[in-house]
Amino acid sequence: MTSDASSQANTEYQRALGRRIAQERKRRGLSQVELAQLVDRSVAWISQVERGVRKVDRMSVLEKVAEVLDLPLAELAAEAPVVAATTEEAPGTAGLRLLLSGAHSLQAMLHSAPAPHASQLAPKVDRAWELTHASRYVELTNLLRGLIPTLESGVRSASAKQQADLYRLLATAYQACSASLAKLGEPEAAWIAGDRAINAAERAGDPFMMAAGAFRLGFVFLGARHFEQAEEIARTAADALWFMAGEGKPEAMSLWGGLTLQRAVAASRLNQGDAAYRHLAGARDMAARLGEGRNDYNTEFGPANVVLHEVAVAVELGDAGHALRVGTTVDVSGLSVERRARLRIDLARAHAQRRQVEAATAALLEAEEIAPEQVRNHRLVRQVTSDLLTMQDPVPADLRALADRVGA
């Protein structure tokens, strides 16, 4: 089946499914509000599904709809097309996986080398995070290929006084590796890197660095759709930090805030709207106490980032209007290119929920201009672009060109 044929089949199924759900809902005398309550979704979500502009993307949700409407699941799922999507692996992905596969610690243990001073390697670690935030994965891979083995060797040959600083740098380098692999859709490798980061932070005796490692693992779990695990690691790490955050220690406040924003996203993806907005409110209060955006442990926590997460949560919950109202007024000039691009991706998703093809395409093109590698290798970008292709005939030239670039 060609990509156009697959896309058309998927669109026809969405519309047919939406019509069937609306028909059965009305036959049972249910309003959209009542059905939304019964299946634990928002009214906006029900409306979008019935109009065929939103996918029912989890079988567990389709099972719940079938149960409430007293229909065999097969009647709703039987016509679902099987669409195989193949995309080329993003540049840098294989290199980061290979880096994690090397026995660097064994090499360091058996063949000692002079310990470098932490001040010599710190600029390279900072550079690793700059490349991570910029989604420049090939350059990051080239940097880490030399940096991580050097750090693994250095911590084993250093004096006790030097070790803590080198372990902190090693933890930070592994966090950058984990964050990049998570964005590249490599959750297993990202989990390995995240776990190594936490282990190095523990050896450094640095609880904040350990919390930062937990923060990175939260992103891994979110990307892998393990939402309960994301909630658990964010909750337990945030609880551990709460006392120090309450005392006003900025690092603890930033990490607590970042973890709480992760809890908001996890709740929204589990369709727990009340919990999601409760977590957002807590993070907003913490950001107000800090008074300004910070970047402790690369969390970028602050008022602007809270708003970015509010947009993401609103989109997940199907409230496109709220997402657009909030997201078009926030000043994100002080945030990394990664976060600025992500805002525009979420705004594009909101416009797509309203079938606003031109506005959604414009938002995606802005995101691509800001962070081209991030956009061209992002699962959500491919998804929303594929959806936009089905909404307008003929397909606008700029959207078709974008679809070719992202592999939609």
N, C-alpha and C positions, 0 to 999 in steps of 0.2 A: 504494500500500500504506500503511495507517495505521501509526502508530508502534508500536501494540501488536502488529499483525500482523508488522511487520518484526522486532520484538524476539523474538516467538515463533519466527519462521522462523530467526533467528540462533541461538537456543537449541537448537532441534531439530537444526540442522546441527552445532553443537558436540558435542552428545551422540552423534549418529550418527557423526561423525568419530572421537570418542573410542572408541566401541564397535568401529569398524572397525580402528583402530590396535591395540586390545587383542586383537581376534580374530586379526589377522595376526601380531602378536607371538607369541601362544601357538602359532599354527599352525607357526611357524618354531622353536619350542622356546626362545624367548628370555625371560629374566626382565626385569623392569622395570630392574634394575640394568644388565644387559647392553645393553638398548636405549638406556638413557641414555648409556652410554659410547660407543655407536656413533654417536649423533646429537649428541654433545657437549652434552648438557643434564643437569640434575640429575634424580635419581630422583623428587624431589617434583614437578618439572615434568611428568614422564611420567605420574605418578599423577594429577595434576590434569587433564591433557589427556584421559586415558582416562575419567575420571569426568565429563567435560564441564563442568568448572568453570573451566577456563582456556582461553583462545583461542590458537590458533596464528596469531599476528598478522603473520607475515612469510612471504611466498611462498618465500623461500630456505630457511627452516626446513622448510616443508612438502615442498619438493623433496628435502631431505636425508632426511626420514622415509620418503618414497616410495622413494628409492634404497635405503635400508637394508632396507626390507621387500620390495624387489624388486617394486614395484607401479608401474603407469603413474601419473604425477602426476594425470592426468585423473580417475582413479578416486577419488582423495581430494578433489579440488577441484571436481568437476563439479556438486555440489549446493549449493555455497556461495551463499547469497543475496546479492543486490546491494542494499545498504541505503544510501539517500541521507540524509545528516544535514544539516539546514540549521539554522543558529543565527544569531541576530542578532549584529551586530558589537558588541563591548563598547564602552561609552561611553569616550571618550578616545582610542580607537584611531585614528580618522580624523584627529583633531587632531595627534597625534604624527607621523603620516605626512606631513601637510601641512607641519608645522614643518621636517622634514628636506628637503622638496622646495623650500623657499624658497632664493633666491640671496642668503643673508645675507652671505656673505664678499665677493661682488661688490659689493653695496651698500656694505659697509664700506670696501672698497678705493677706491671712486670718490667716496664722500661721507664724509669724515672727521668725527668728532665728538670732543668732549673726552673724554679717557680717564678712566673712573671709577677710584677707588682700590679695590684688591682687598678691603679691609676692609669696604667698603660692600656688596659683592656676595656675600661669603662666607656670610653668614647665609641668603641666598636659595638658594645652592647646597646648604647643609646641609638646608634645608627641602625641597629637591627630593628628597633621599635619604630623608627622613622619609616623604614621600608615596609614594615608590617602595616602601619596605618595608611601608607600610600598604596598598598596592594601591589608592590613591585617585587613579585615573588622570585624572579630569576636572580635579581641582585641580592635579595635576602639569602637565597640558597648559597650563592657564591661566598657571601660573608660568613654564614654559619658553618660552612664546610671546614673552614679553618679555625673559627672561633671556639666552637664547642669542644673539639678534641684538645685544643690548647687549655681551655678551662678545666676539662676533666683531668688532664695531666697536672695542671697547676695546683689544684686543691689537694692532690695526693703527695706532692713534694714540698708544699708550703709549710711554714712553721704554724704552730697552733694560733699565734697572733694574727697571721695572714689569712688563715683558712676561712674565717667567717665572711670576710669581704669577698673572697673568690667564690664561695658558695652562693652568696647573694647574686653575684653576676651570673653564675651558672643557672640559677633559678630564673633570673630575668630572661636569659637567652632562650631557655627552654619554653618559657611562657610565650615569647614571640613566635617560636616555632609552632607551638600549640594553637595560638590564635590564627596563624596563617593557614595551617592545615584544616582547621575548623571552617574557615571561610572558603576553602577550596573543596569542601565536601568530602573530607577524609577523616571521619570521626574516630576510627580505630587508631590511626596514627596520632591524631591530635590528643586522644586520651593518654597514650603512652607518654607523649611529651609533657602533658599537663601533670601526670603523676610524677615524672622525674623532677619537674619544677617544684612540686610540693616537698618531695624528699630532700632536694638540695636546700630548700628554705628551712626545713626542720634541722638539717645539719648545721645551718648557719645560726640556729637559735633565734630566728626572726619570725614572730607570729604574724606580723603584718604581711610579710612576704608569703607565708603559708596561706593567709586569707586571699591574697592576690592569685595564688595558684588555684584555690577553690573557685574564684571568680572566673578564671579561664576555663576550668572544667564545666562550669555552668553553661558557657557558650557552646562547648562541645556537645553537651546533652541536649540543648535547645536545637542545635543544628541536626542532630540525629533523631529528633522528635521523641526523645525520652524525657517528656515533660515532668513526670513525677520525680525522676532523678535530678533534674535541674532544680526543681523546687526543694528537694531534700538537701542538696549540697549548699544551695544559697541560704536556706533557712538556718541550718546548723552553723554555718560560718557567720551569718549575721547575728545569731543569738550569742555566739562566743564573743563577738566584738561589741555587743550592745553596751556593756559597762563602760568601756573606754570611750565609745562614741558619746555616751551620755555625759562623760566628764569633759567633753569638748576637744578631744585630741583630733586634729584635722585629718590625719591619715586614717584613723579608725572611722571617722564620719564619712569620708569619701568611699572607703571600702564597704561600709554598711549600706551607704546609699546605692552604690553600684549593684550590690547583691540584692537589694530590695527591688531595684528596677528589673533585675532578672526574674524575680518572683512574680512581678506584675506581668511580664511577657509570658511566663509559663502558665500563669492562671488564665490569661486571655486565650491561649491556645488550647486550654482544657475547657474553654467556654465558661469560665468562672468569673463573670463580669464584676460582681461585687468585690471579690477578693482582688482582682486586678486593679480596680480603681482605689481600693483601700491601700494597697502597696504603693501606688503612685502618690497618694496623699502623704504617706509616711516619708517617701523619698523627697517630695516637694518641701516638706517641713525641714528635713535635714539639710537640703540645699539652701534654704533660706537662712538657716543658722550659720552655714559656712559663709554665705554672703557673696561668694564669687565662684566662678568655675575653676576647678583645680584639675590636676592630672596626676594625683598621687597613684603610684603603681599602675599607671596607664589606664586608669578608669575613666578619665574625662568627665568625672562626676561634677555636676553643677546644675543651675536652673535650666540652662538651654538643653542639656542632655535629658533632663526630666521631661521636657516638652517633646523631644524627639521620641521618647518611649511612650508618651501619651498618644502620639500619632500612631505608632506601631500597634499599640493596644486597641485603639479605636478601629483601625483597619481590620485587625483580627476578629473583633467582635461585630463587624459588619456595619459600623457606624461611620460611613464615609463622610457624611456632613460634618461631624465633629472633628474628624481627622483633618479635613481641609480647612475648617475655620481656625484650628489651632496651629496647623503646620505652615500656613502661609504667612503667619505674623511673627514667627520666632526668628531671632537673630542667631545664626549659627556660624558667623564669621570667625569666631574664636575656637571652633572645634576642628578636628582633623578632617582631611579630605574624605577619609573613610566614612565618618559620621555624616558629613554634609551630603555625600552621595547617597547614603542609606535613607536620609530624610526624603530625598527626591524619588527614590524607589518606592517608598511607602506612600508618598503622595500620588505617584502613578497608579499604585494599586487602588487607592481611594477613587481616583477618576475613573478607573476601569470598572469599579463596582457601580458607577453611575453611567457607564457606557459613553463616557466622554473621551473618545478616541484621540482627538487632536491634543487635548490637554495632557492626557496620559503619555502620549508619545513625546511631547515636549519635555515633560518631567524626566523621562528616561534618557533623552538626548542630553539634557543638562547633567544628569548623573554620569553619563558616559564621558562627557567633557571633563568633569572633575576627576574621576577615577576610572579610566578606561579598562584597566585589567580587572578591577573589582566587578564592574558591570558586565563585562563579557564572559565572566566565569561564575556568575551568580545564579543559583537555582531559581530564586524568585523573579529575577529579570526574565529568564526564559519562560517562566510560567505566565507572567502577566503579558509578555509580548505575544505568546501563543494565543492567549485569550483575546487580545486586541485584534489579531489577524482575522478572527471570526466575526467581528462586530461591524465591519464596514466593507462593502463591495462597490467599486474596486478598492483594493488595499492601497492606502496612500504610499507614495514612493519612498518617503523617509522612514515609514514604519517597515516597509518591505526590506529596505537596506539594513535597518537595525536588526531585524529578524535574522538576516543572513549573517551579520557579525556575531550575534550571540548564540547562533545555532538553534533558534526557535523553530 
